[in-house]
Amino acid sequence: MKGYHIITVMFLWSCAASTENTKDDVRAVVAGILDSDNNADIERVLSYYGDDAVLMPPGKDEIRGMENIRRNYENIFATSILNLVPEEQEIILTKELAVYKGRTKGKVVLKSESTERMINDKFVMILESDHGTWKIKTLIWN
């Protein structure tokens, strides 16, 4: 009986460890895309998105598909300098999906005016597992 308890504890511990590793993978996507944003690295930014990704910016129509997402980021990087960091509030995991809820904090400098705007936005990122790699499926913010 004692051996059974040891095996059960080891199994539960391994499940918890793999969940935490997966959460760390999700955190890495969030940190990575914001670092890419801050460095205006369009190719790296796009590498975090799935092919059928959707952006849902406030006050605008949905932005669907990689080419439209590319154009959106080209416009952002042409007009702004970003300095943003994530603040995690919650991560929810299933086998194939992850939901990251948090805040984006920092500043955006508009190149044309050299004006600085402080950012403290809420966002929800839905990620989908693509052969073991998390890819952004939907990104919603305000």
C-alpha positions in Angstrom: 0.0 0.0 0.0 2.9 2.4 0.8 4.3 1.9 -2.7 0.9 2.8 -4.2 0.9 6.1 -2.3 4.4 6.9 -3.5 3.5 6.2 -7.1 0.3 8.3 -6.8 2.2 11.3 -5.3 4.8 11.0 -8.0 2.1 11.0 -10.7 0.3 14.0 -9.2 3.6 15.9 -8.8 4.6 15.2 -12.5 1.2 16.5 -13.6 1.6 19.7 -11.6 5.1 20.1 -13.0 4.0 19.7 -16.6 1.2 22.2 -16.0 3.6 24.7 -14.6 6.0 24.1 -17.5 3.1 24.7 -19.9 2.3 27.9 -18.0 5.9 28.9 -18.4 5.6 28.3 -22.1 2.6 30.5 -22.3 4.4 33.2 -20.3 7.3 32.9 -22.7 5.0 33.7 -25.7 3.6 36.8 -23.9 7.0 38.0 -22.9 8.4 37.2 -26.4 5.8 39.0 -28.3 6.1 42.1 -26.2 9.9 42.1 -26.5 9.4 41.8 -30.3 7.0 44.7 -30.2 9.5 46.8 -28.2 12.1 46.0 -30.8 9.8 46.5 -33.8 10.8 43.0 -35.0 7.9 42.2 -37.4 9.0 38.7 -38.4 9.5 37.6 -34.7 6.1 39.2 -33.8 4.4 37.2 -36.6 6.1 34.0 -35.5 3.9 34.0 -32.4 0.6 34.0 -34.3 -1.3 31.1 -35.8 -2.2 31.3 -39.4 -5.9 32.0 -38.6 -5.2 34.5 -35.8 -7.6 37.3 -35.0 -6.8 40.6 -33.3 -9.6 42.5 -31.7 -8.3 46.1 -31.0 -10.6 48.6 -29.2 -12.8 50.7 -31.4 -11.7 48.9 -34.6 -12.9 46.0 -36.7 -11.4 42.6 -36.2 -8.0 42.0 -37.9 -8.0 38.5 -39.4 -5.2 36.5 -41.0 -1.5 36.8 -41.2 -1.3 39.4 -44.0 -3.7 41.8 -42.3 -1.9 41.3 -39.0 1.4 42.1 -40.7 -0.1 45.3 -42.1 -1.4 46.3 -38.7 2.1 45.8 -37.1 3.8 47.6 -40.0 1.6 50.6 -39.3 2.3 50.5 -35.5 6.0 50.2 -36.0 6.1 53.0 -38.6 4.3 55.4 -36.3 5.3 54.4 -32.7 8.0 53.3 -30.4 6.8 50.8 -27.8 8.2 50.0 -24.4 5.8 47.5 -22.9 5.8 44.8 -20.2 3.2 42.2 -19.3 1.6 41.8 -15.9 0.0 38.3 -15.5 -3.3 38.0 -13.7 -4.4 34.5 -14.7 -3.5 31.6 -16.9 -6.1 28.9 -17.7 -5.0 25.7 -19.5 -6.6 22.9 -21.4 -4.9 20.3 -23.5 -5.1 22.4 -26.7 -5.9 25.9 -25.5 -4.5 28.4 -23.1 -6.0 31.7 -21.9 -3.7 34.4 -20.6 -5.4 37.3 -18.8 -3.3 40.3 -17.9 -2.3 43.9 -18.3 0.2 45.6 -20.6 2.1 48.4 -18.9 4.6 50.9 -20.2 4.6 53.6 -22.8 4.1 54.3 -26.4 5.9 57.2 -28.1 4.3 58.6 -31.3 7.2 59.3 -33.7 5.5 62.2 -35.5 4.9 64.2 -32.4 7.4 62.7 -29.9 4.5 62.5 -27.5 4.5 59.8 -24.8 1.4 57.9 -23.8 1.4 55.8 -20.7 -0.2 52.3 -21.2 -2.1 50.3 -18.7 -4.3 48.1 -20.9 -6.2 44.9 -20.0 -5.9 42.0 -22.5 -6.9 38.4 -23.0 -4.8 36.2 -25.2 -6.1 32.8 -26.4 -3.4 30.5 -27.5 -3.7 27.2 -29.4 -1.2 24.3 -29.2 0.3 23.8 -32.7 2.3 20.5 -32.5 3.5 21.4 -29.0 4.1 25.1 -29.6 1.7 27.8 -28.3 0.5 30.1 -31.0 -1.7 33.1 -30.6 -5.2 32.4 -31.8 -7.0 35.5 -30.6 -5.8 38.7 -28.9 -8.3 41.1 -27.4 -7.3 44.3 -25.5 -8.7 47.7 -24.4 
